[in-house]
């Protein structure tokens, strides 16, 4: 029985009790939390050991691995805090190399595949995102200036923090937002900074909603959204911002991405890339996420990013690492998903709810106990473009500081208004 053997070698922190399909009981580790899992198929005793990062998640999603005691968060905590011991096992090393070769094939990201990958995740029914995102629908790491801040405040602070790094020192700057999502960052820049913003996305639904938001806010003259790939864009742009899009570029396309950035950026331009990254050496993205959540997704090591930046001719003028901010963001998202469990099951089914649980809580554990972080990377074509110190960033944030009540008044995203739109309903 390979899976019990593997758990015996792996589990030292926390107590995990395993009940196999034929009723055998095993106990691994010691201390809290205490979790009991039950397997409902005999074959799982082999498949969970041979490819644990995919098959454990799929077994839970499909109801073939159930929790008899403890929560999913407890179960994943035990797995993640003990995983480094498992990584030392020769079997894990062999499987990692095998899955790595296959993943490289999946990371080829031409335009057609990029559009399909974007639609797979971002064109899901809008009500799903209403259940767990903030009202501006920011689907990336929030910025917690205080650990007790609400998700709404932290996402507003994220936009302000990124904007401070763009050197928004004059009116009428021409800005490109690559991977513009539901339009929140572009609208913020147009409203706060009197900029001319172009946002590009590959999601049909995101494009339509962004366009409607700009129109409803009276900002469509200054903030336009297009349904196209950044590789189809022409410059120059004074500023370029990209939030949570680089994770979809794929390792084979890093050089192309930064080379295109160089071409699109004005000579005195500034770009800021906000992306998930790795503290450690390059690895392949979790197999469950690649298959079921973000097809074509890739989480780069910071070293991989820097190598491509260096080849592009761009200068790296500032890097900030956000360590546990995404863990806190994901915790709030997963709590909201749990609070809307019945609505999500009604919209989809129990299997989808379990998949979304596994996705959000698993990612939270990765940021808490593995090697993931978020990097904000500032780039320019000239060394002299930016001031010598970071004081301009702090001054901009201070000047645009808005209390929670004012931040709420600034919001222009009203899903109830969008849902009442007949054209929107027909999509």
ABEGO torsion letter per residue (X at the ends): XAAAAAAAAABABEBBBBBBAAGBBBBBEBEOBBBBBBBABAAAAAAAAABAAAAAAAAAAAGABBBABEBAAAAAAAAAAAAAAAAABAAAAAAAAAAAAAAAAAABBBAAAAAAAAAAAAABBAAAAAAABBAAGBBBBBBBABAABBAAAAAAAAAAAAAAAAGBABBGBBBBBBGAEAGAAAAAAAAAAGBBBBBBBABAAAAAAAAAAAAAAGAAAABBBBBBBAAABBOBBABBBBBGAAAAAEAAAAAAAAAAAAAABBAABBBBBBBBBBABBBBBBBAAAAAAABBGBBBBBAAAAAAAAAAAGBBBABBBBBAAAAAAAAAAAAAAAAAAAAAAAAABBAAAAAAAAAAAAAAAAAAAABABBBBBBBBBABAAABBABAAAAAAAAAAABBBAAAAAAABABBAAAAAABAAAAAX
